[in-house]
Amino acid sequence: MVYYLPMLLSSFVSSGGGVVAALLAQTMSDEAVATLTITLFGGLMIFAPFIYLYFGLLWVLTPFITGSYLENNSIKDALNVRRVFQLFRANWIETIVTMLVVYGLAYMLGMVGMILLFIGTILVTPYNNAIMYFLFGNLYRNAVQRLEHQQQLQAG
């Protein structure tokens, strides 16, 4: 949850800006309202790519964040950004492939659920999550083994 704070903050700022714009629009001229609207949406368009990049990075690091937490049941381990990036660097190719498989699987199973008129969504979502976290667990285990092997080679 702590990793999502930048995205939550940006969404609160953007929604707060919309509320302020709506309140100010009642007392402003049409040109001023148009300028304020363009400024707000322009600001959102500037920050949107950074938010998407951050979300993509967070999505790729999710297996390592989750695995670090579950290994010792410690939020401190999950917030250890240095170790999370070490695990990612030790196994980045497998991470990208796993995330593409997970994304494709989620998309395909989601479409099957939608085709079955949302009843399938209730049945498919637990199966989708089970496969996704199984793949995340394997990815984390392989990354930890590879990182420990690299550290042993450097020490010895």
C-alpha positions as CSV (number, residue, x, y, z in Angstrom):
1,M,0.0,0.0,0.0
2,V,2.8,2.4,0.8
3,Y,4.1,2.0,-2.8
4,Y,0.8,3.3,-4.1
5,L,1.0,6.6,-2.2
6,P,2.4,8.6,-5.1
7,M,-0.6,7.5,-7.3
8,L,-3.1,8.1,-4.6
9,L,-1.6,11.6,-3.9
10,S,-1.8,12.5,-7.6
11,S,-5.4,11.3,-7.9
12,F,-6.4,13.3,-4.8
13,V,-4.7,16.4,-6.2
14,S,-6.4,16.0,-9.6
15,S,-9.8,15.4,-8.1
16,G,-9.3,18.3,-5.7
17,G,-8.4,20.5,-8.6
18,G,-11.6,19.6,-10.3
19,V,-13.7,20.4,-7.2
20,V,-11.9,23.8,-6.9
21,A,-12.5,24.5,-10.6
22,A,-16.2,23.7,-10.2
23,L,-16.5,26.0,-7.2
24,L,-14.6,28.8,-9.0
25,A,-16.5,28.4,-12.2
26,Q,-19.6,29.8,-10.5
27,T,-18.0,33.2,-10.0
28,M,-15.8,33.4,-13.1
29,S,-16.3,34.5,-16.7
30,D,-16.5,31.9,-19.5
31,E,-13.0,32.7,-20.7
32,A,-11.5,32.3,-17.2
33,V,-13.3,28.9,-16.8
34,A,-12.0,27.7,-20.2
35,T,-8.4,28.8,-19.2
36,L,-8.7,27.1,-15.8
37,T,-10.1,23.9,-17.4
38,I,-7.3,23.8,-20.0
39,T,-4.7,24.4,-17.3
40,L,-6.0,21.6,-15.1
41,F,-6.3,19.0,-18.0
42,G,-2.9,20.1,-19.3
43,G,-1.4,19.5,-15.9
44,L,-3.0,16.1,-15.8
45,M,-1.6,15.3,-19.2
46,I,1.9,16.2,-18.2
47,F,1.8,14.0,-15.1
48,A,-0.1,11.1,-16.6
49,P,2.9,9.4,-18.4
50,F,4.9,9.5,-15.2
51,I,2.0,7.9,-13.3
52,Y,1.7,5.2,-15.9
53,L,5.5,4.5,-15.8
54,Y,5.4,4.3,-12.0
55,F,2.4,2.0,-12.1
56,G,4.2,-0.2,-14.7
57,L,7.3,-0.4,-12.6
58,L,5.3,-1.2,-9.5
59,W,3.4,-3.9,-11.4
60,V,6.7,-5.5,-12.5
61,L,8.1,-5.3,-8.9
62,T,4.9,-6.8,-7.3
63,P,6.2,-10.4,-7.2
64,F,9.3,-9.3,-5.3
65,I,7.4,-7.0,-2.9
66,T,4.8,-9.6,-2.2
67,G,7.4,-12.4,-1.8
68,S,9.6,-10.3,0.5
69,Y,6.6,-9.7,2.7
70,L,5.4,-13.3,2.8
71,E,8.8,-14.7,3.4
72,N,9.1,-13.2,7.0
73,N,5.6,-11.7,7.4
74,S,7.4,-8.3,7.9
75,I,6.3,-5.1,6.2
76,K,9.9,-3.9,6.7
77,D,11.1,-6.5,4.3
78,A,8.5,-5.5,1.7
79,L,9.6,-1.8,2.0
80,N,13.3,-2.7,1.5
81,V,13.5,-1.1,-1.9
82,R,17.2,-2.0,-2.4
83,R,16.5,-5.7,-1.9
84,V,13.4,-5.6,-4.2
85,F,15.5,-4.0,-7.0
86,Q,18.3,-6.6,-6.4
87,L,15.8,-9.4,-6.8
88,F,14.5,-7.8,-10.0
89,R,18.0,-7.3,-11.4
90,A,18.9,-10.9,-10.6
91,N,16.0,-12.2,-12.6
92,W,14.8,-9.4,-14.9
93,I,14.3,-11.5,-18.1
94,E,12.1,-14.1,-16.4
95,T,10.2,-11.2,-14.7
96,I,9.3,-9.6,-18.0
97,V,8.2,-12.9,-19.5
98,T,6.2,-13.9,-16.4
99,M,4.5,-10.5,-16.3
100,L,3.5,-10.7,-20.0
101,V,2.1,-14.2,-19.4
102,V,0.2,-13.0,-16.3
103,Y,-1.2,-10.0,-18.2
104,G,-2.2,-12.2,-21.2
105,L,-3.8,-14.8,-18.9
106,A,-5.7,-12.1,-17.0
107,Y,-6.9,-10.5,-20.2
108,M,-8.0,-13.8,-21.7
109,L,-9.7,-15.1,-18.6
110,G,-11.4,-11.8,-18.0
111,M,-12.8,-11.9,-21.6
112,V,-14.1,-15.4,-20.9
113,G,-15.8,-14.1,-17.8
114,M,-17.3,-11.2,-19.7
115,I,-18.5,-13.5,-22.5
116,L,-20.3,-15.7,-19.9
117,L,-22.3,-12.6,-18.8
118,F,-20.4,-11.7,-15.6
119,I,-21.3,-15.0,-14.0
120,G,-18.1,-16.4,-15.4
121,T,-16.2,-13.5,-13.8
122,I,-17.1,-14.7,-10.3
123,L,-15.9,-18.2,-11.3
124,V,-12.8,-17.2,-13.3
125,T,-11.3,-14.5,-11.0
126,P,-10.2,-16.9,-8.2
127,Y,-8.6,-19.2,-10.7
128,N,-6.9,-16.3,-12.4
129,N,-5.5,-15.1,-9.1
130,A,-4.3,-18.6,-8.1
131,I,-2.3,-18.9,-11.3
132,M,-1.0,-15.4,-11.1
133,Y,0.3,-15.8,-7.6
134,F,1.7,-19.3,-8.3
135,L,3.8,-17.7,-11.1
136,F,4.8,-14.8,-8.8
137,G,5.9,-17.3,-6.1
138,N,8.0,-19.2,-8.6
139,L,9.5,-16.0,-9.9
140,Y,10.4,-14.8,-6.4
141,R,11.9,-18.2,-5.4
142,N,14.1,-18.3,-8.6
143,A,15.2,-14.7,-8.1
144,V,16.2,-15.3,-4.4
145,Q,18.2,-18.4,-5.5
146,R,19.9,-16.6,-8.3
147,L,20.7,-13.6,-6.0
148,E,22.1,-15.9,-3.3
149,H,24.2,-17.7,-6.0
150,Q,25.6,-14.3,-7.3
151,Q,26.4,-13.2,-3.7
152,Q,28.3,-16.5,-3.1
153,L,30.3,-16.1,-6.2
154,Q,31.2,-12.5,-5.3
155,A,32.2,-13.6,-1.7
156,G,34.1,-16.7,-2.7
